[in-house]
Amino acid sequence: MDTTLIYTFKALHIIGFVTWFAGLFYLARIFVYHVEANDKPETERNILQAQYNIMASRLYKIITNPAMMITWTFGIAMLVMNPEYLKGGWLHAKLLLVFLLSGYHGYCKGIIKKLKEGKPTLNPFQFRLFNEIPSLFLVAIVLLAVLSRQALMPIHYVFLVVAVFGALMYMGAKAYQKKRLDK
């Protein structure tokens, strides 16, 4: 087995998922700004929302979609070259999370369409929480791939850490919302 090829696939997989996550983080942030623009005067709102529609569409089509495809392509290529990975429970959990993340990715496309139609599905606070969902996936996937793969952290601990992290993020978002409302 050619180790150079394996490491090349791994490098491309990492580049793909870093770019994919960056796109998902920014896309959900654009959703927040798009909905917050509803509080602006009509002329400003129309300009901002038109620009956010363009930004979201381009980000999704030009960066986030290709990055997801690169992630999947080179992840599958590594599995083809290393089928023994499929024996690890950590990989089954990781693949489940990647499937769910792909669902989140697809859901974002629906949100882009709804926002273009002027039918936001969530309010700014809900979009802020929605923006944190990829963080939960990222923490879980990295912990699974790094710690659970090496048997340094049992899989159920990974999900406990993610639950605690999610609760802390929610409390932080609520505190930020309260601070904004108090101004």
C-alpha positions in Angstrom: 0.0 0.0 0.0 1.4 3.4 -1.0 1.7 5.5 2.2 2.3 8.7 0.2 -1.1 8.2 -1.5 -2.8 7.5 1.8 -1.4 10.6 3.4 -2.3 12.7 0.3 -5.9 11.5 0.6 -5.8 12.2 4.3 -4.5 15.8 3.7 -7.1 16.4 1.0 -9.8 15.0 3.4 -8.7 17.4 6.1 -8.6 20.4 3.7 -12.1 19.4 2.5 -13.6 19.2 6.0 -11.9 22.4 7.2 -13.3 24.3 4.2 -16.7 22.6 4.6 -17.0 23.6 8.2 -15.8 27.2 7.5 -18.5 27.4 4.8 -21.2 26.1 7.2 -20.2 28.5 10.0 -20.2 31.5 7.7 -23.4 30.4 5.9 -25.4 30.3 9.2 -23.9 33.7 10.2 -25.2 35.1 6.9 -28.6 33.8 7.9 -28.5 35.7 11.2 -27.5 38.9 9.4 -30.2 38.4 6.7 -33.0 38.1 9.3 -31.6 40.9 11.5 -31.9 43.1 8.4 -35.6 43.0 8.8 -35.2 45.6 11.6 -33.7 48.1 9.2 -35.5 50.7 7.2 -37.0 49.3 3.9 -34.4 50.7 1.5 -31.5 49.5 3.6 -33.2 46.1 4.3 -33.8 45.5 0.6 -30.1 46.2 -0.2 -28.7 44.1 2.6 -31.0 41.1 2.0 -30.3 41.1 -1.7 -26.6 41.1 -0.9 -27.0 38.4 1.7 -28.9 36.3 -0.8 -26.1 36.5 -3.3 -23.4 35.8 -0.6 -25.3 32.8 0.8 -25.9 31.3 -2.7 -22.3 31.8 -3.8 -20.9 30.5 -0.6 -23.1 27.4 -0.8 -22.4 26.6 -4.5 -18.8 27.7 -4.9 -17.2 26.8 -1.5 -19.4 24.7 0.8 -20.7 22.2 -1.8 -17.3 21.4 -3.3 -15.7 21.2 0.1 -18.4 18.6 1.2 -17.7 16.6 -2.0 -14.0 16.7 -1.4 -14.5 15.6 2.2 -16.7 12.7 1.2 -14.5 11.7 -1.8 -11.3 11.4 0.1 -12.9 10.0 3.2 -14.3 7.2 1.1 -11.0 6.8 -0.7 -9.2 6.3 2.6 -11.8 3.7 3.6 -11.2 1.9 0.3 -7.5 1.9 0.9 -7.9 1.0 4.7 -11.0 -1.2 5.0 -9.9 -2.3 8.5 -11.0 1.2 9.7 -14.6 -0.1 9.2 -14.1 -2.4 12.2 -13.8 0.5 14.6 -16.9 1.6 16.4 -15.5 5.2 16.4 -15.8 5.2 12.6 -19.4 4.1 12.6 -20.2 7.0 15.0 -18.2 9.4 12.9 -19.9 8.3 9.7 -23.3 8.7 11.3 -22.3 12.3 12.3 -21.1 13.0 8.8 -24.4 11.8 7.3 -26.2 14.0 9.8 -24.0 17.0 9.0 -24.7 16.4 5.3 -28.4 16.6 6.2 -27.7 19.9 8.0 -25.9 21.0 4.8 -28.9 20.2 2.7 -31.2 21.9 5.1 -29.2 25.1 4.7 -30.0 25.0 1.0 -33.6 25.1 1.9 -33.1 28.0 4.2 -31.3 29.9 1.4 -34.4 29.4 -0.8 -36.8 30.5 1.9 -34.8 33.6 2.7 -34.8 34.5 -1.1 -38.5 34.1 -1.0 -38.7 36.4 2.0 -39.9 33.6 4.3 -37.4 33.2 7.1 -37.8 30.0 9.0 -36.2 31.1 12.2 -35.7 34.3 14.2 -32.2 35.8 14.8 -31.7 34.0 18.1 -32.8 30.7 16.7 -30.4 31.3 13.8 -27.6 32.0 16.3 -28.3 28.6 17.9 -28.5 27.0 14.4 -25.1 28.6 13.7 -23.6 26.5 16.6 -24.8 23.1 15.3 -21.7 22.6 13.1 -19.5 23.3 16.3 -21.1 20.3 18.0 -20.5 18.1 14.9 -16.9 19.4 14.7 -16.1 18.6 18.3 -17.7 15.2 18.2 -16.1 14.2 14.9 -12.6 15.3 15.9 -12.8 13.7 19.3 -14.0 10.4 17.7 -11.3 10.5 15.0 -8.5 11.4 17.4 -9.3 10.1 20.9 -11.8 7.3 20.4 -9.9 5.9 17.5 -6.9 5.5 19.7 -9.1 4.1 22.6 -8.2 7.2 24.7 -11.8 8.2 25.2 -14.8 5.9 25.0 -17.4 6.9 22.4 -20.1 7.6 25.0 -17.7 10.1 26.7 -17.4 11.9 23.4 -21.1 12.4 23.3 -21.2 13.5 27.0 -18.5 16.1 26.2 -20.5 17.3 23.2 -23.7 17.5 25.3 -21.9 19.6 28.0 -20.3 21.8 25.3 -23.7 22.3 23.7 -25.3 23.2 27.0 -22.5 25.8 27.6 -22.9 27.2 24.1 -26.7 27.5 24.7 -26.2 29.3 28.0 -23.7 31.6 26.3 -26.1 32.4 23.6 -28.9 33.1 26.1 -26.6 35.4 28.1 -25.6 37.2 24.9 -29.3 37.6 23.9 -30.1 39.0 27.3 -27.2 41.5 27.0 -28.4 42.6 23.6 -32.0 43.0 24.9 -30.8 45.0 27.9 -29.1 47.6 25.7 
